[in-house]
Amino acid sequence: MTTKPDMLAETLRFPIGRFVVPETITPEMRARYIEEIAAAPAAMRAAVKGLSEAQLDTPYRPGGWTIRQVVHHVPDSHLNAYVRMKLALTEDEPTITPYMEARWAELPDSRGVPVETSLALYESMQSRWVYIMRSMTDAQWKRAYMHPELGRYPLERQAALYAWHGKHHVAHIKSAT
């Protein structure tokens, strides 16, 4: 049985719930994921608008990253996803290199660079990524990369994950402010 403190910790960690891999992904679902990915940078910008430096350097939950680290993490993660998609579109099931996101979040740029730098990166990179996704054929959506820990990862599943990921971290910011 899950205790109330455990449920609270789970809610703070996953304010919109954990990512659930859809059994099947339809073209309509892919279109929705693309629109959610396209909208995510503006949602993040709105979530941090007006926050003070002290608020940006406050963890969104006990033991969690600061809001600043979250803002820097999201484009780091989405940039990796963008590159993985381009690899899968141009190579036959390439094996990707995972990255240690928790360690990236501890690097000096994630702790000290103004959030505007990552907001601008996020907006411009997402624009290119969305452009590619909107042009993809059904066959291209079935292409995949190989993740050393997760196995074959189809691009349509990646789109579902990153549609969730942007909303997940915006919810972290909103829950802390």
PyMOL commands that set and color helices and strands:
alter all, ss='L'
color gray80, all
select helices_A, chain A and resi 4-13+27-48+53-56+67-90+101-104+108-112+115-135+138-142+155-176
alter helices_A, ss='H'
color red, helices_A
select strands_A, chain A and resi 144-147+151-154
alter strands_A, ss='S'
color yellow, strands_A
deselect
rebuild
show_as cartoon
